Amino acid sequence: MENLQAEGIKPTDIDIVIISHGHLDHIGGNTDIEGKLAFPNARYITSKDEWKFWMPEPDLTQLKVNDNLKQGMLMVARKNLFPIQDRVDTVDYETEILPGIKTIAAPGHTPGHMALAISSGDQKLLCIFDIAHYPFQLEQPDWHFSVDIMPERASDSRRQVLARASTEKTLVWAYHFAFPGLGHIINDGEAWGWQPIKP
């Protein structure tokens, strides 16, 4: 909120929020500490499969994490997804949400996880969100994160998105990588690697 304010943007100015998937660090800003909508004028967009998984309550039995973490994930979903349910538009993959913003299939981390392809003129940006949490997952695409709900599917999605990024030589924003999280995916024929841009 402080960064928005610094740019002269009020919460009421935000009219679209795109949700890549339903984990805390991607939906935790939907509501404030009192449970009120952080962006009261916004429509929320997520994939059909993602919304179907989380609402009304997800099945987390297949996750190999402790029960406390599972309960925490459920609490976060209730707090940040229930209040927006009458404001959500669910979309298919390969949907152009707005001119130059297109959803990309990336299921596995969650059943409806998606990436975004953003373009403006001849400039392109691929937002990979949780396709990879660390650069070493580019070299080892079959290594899983503990909360990958569908690990094998996550690996397949990782390979597809990394191949796309390296082939198109597009700028990539990797949500969990070290600041600024911008760089390029490179491929040496055997594995992918991360080439960050200098901040």
N, C-alpha and C positions, 0 to 999 in steps of 0.2 A: 504493500500500500504506500509505503514511503517513496519507493521508486516511481510509482505512478504519479504521486503528488508532485515529485520533483520535475516530472515531464509535463505537468499541468493537466493531467488526466484524472478526472473524478471517477469513482466507482460507478456512478450512474451513467457515465459515458460508454461503458463497456456493454456492447449489445450481442456479442457472440463469444462463447467460451467453448473451445474444442478440448474434449477429454480423450486422451490417448488410451487410458485404461483406469480401472477403479482402485488403484492403490493410494495410500495416504499421501505420498509426496506428489501425486498428480491430481488429487481431488480435495486435499485438505484445505484449500483456499476457497472452496465453494461457500462456506459459511464462516462467520466470525466466532469469537469465543462464546457469544451468547446464543449461537445457533441460528442467527439471522443471515439471510442471503448477503453475501459480500458484494454481489453485482446484481442489484434488484431489477435491472432492466434487461438482463441478458437472456438469450436463448442458449441452450447447451446442446452440443452436438457430440455424439459418440457412435460407435458402430452398433449395429443391431445385435450382433452376437455378444458384445460386451454388456449391453444393458440387460439382455435376457439372462445372462449369467448372474449378475449382481442383484437383480430385482425379482421377487421381493427379498429373497435371501439366498446367498450362494452356497453351493455344496463344496466345502473345503476339506472334506475327508481325505482326498487323495494327496493333499499337501503333507510333506514330510518335515513339518516344523512343530514346535511345541504348542500345546493348547492355548497358552497365554497369547501367543502371537496370532493364532487363528481368531481368538475372541477379540483381540485388538483390531484385526482387519474387519470383522463384522461390525464392531462399534463405529469404526471410521466410515464404513459404507452407509450405515444407518444415519449418521450425523450429516454426511455430505452429499448423499444421493437422494434420500427420501425427500428432503425439502425442495429439490429441483424437479421432481418427477413430472409435474405438469408443465415444465418448460423445456423438456428434452425432445430433440429431433434425432431419431436414430437413422443411420445411413448405411448403405452397402459400401464395400470397398470399391475403389476406383470411382468414387463420387467427387465431383468438383463442388466443394462447399461454397466457395466464392470464386470469382475469376482468379486463377493462378494458385488456388489452394485445393489440393486433391488428396483424398485418403488412399493409403497404401496398405494392403493386407500384410499383417505381421503377427498372426495369432501364435500362441504358445505360452508366452510369459503369463498372459491371461487369455481366455478363450476368444476374446474379441479385440485384443491389442492391435493398435494400428499405428503406422508411421504417417508422415505427411510429406508430400512433394509440393514445394512452394516455388513459384516462378514469377519473375517480373522482367519483361523484355527478354534479353538473352541471359539473364542471371537466374541461377537455380540454387535451391537449398533443399536438402533432404534431412528432415527431422526424424531421427531414428528412435527417440525416446528410450525404451528399455529393451531394444534389440540386443544391446550389449551394455553391461554395467561397468566393465573395465576394458582397457585396450587389449589385455591378453586374451579376451574372448574372441578377438578378431583372428588371432593366431590359432586358437583352439575353439572353433565354433561349436564343438559338441560338449564343451564344459558348461554346466548349468548353474543358474543362480538358485538359491535355496527355495525361493517362493515362485519358481516357474511352475505353473499349474499343469502344463502339458510339455514336459521337457523335450521330448523328441520333436514335437511340432515347433517348439521354440528354436531348436537347432536348424530345422528346415527353413524357417522364416529368416533366421539370421543369415544363412547362406544366400538366400534369394536377394535380400536387401543389400548385403555387402557386395554381391556380384553386380547388382544394379548401380550402386554408388561408384564402384571402381571402374566399371565400363563407361558410365556417363561422365566420369571425372567431375562430378558435382561437388559443391561444398556441402559438408555434412555438419549438422549440429547434433552432438552426442550428449544427451541430457546429463548423464552421470560422470562424464569424463572431466578431468581437471580444467579449471577456468582457462580460456573462455569456452571450452568444449566445441570449438570449431576447427575443422581440418578436412583432410581428404583420406579416403580409404584407398590404399594401394594394394596391388596384388603382384606377387613375384612368380605366379604360376603354381605355387604349392600352398601358400597361405596368404591371408590378408594382413595388413598392418595399418597403423595409425600415423598420419603425418599432420601434426597440429600446426595451425597457423600461429604466428607470433602475436601476442596481445599488443 
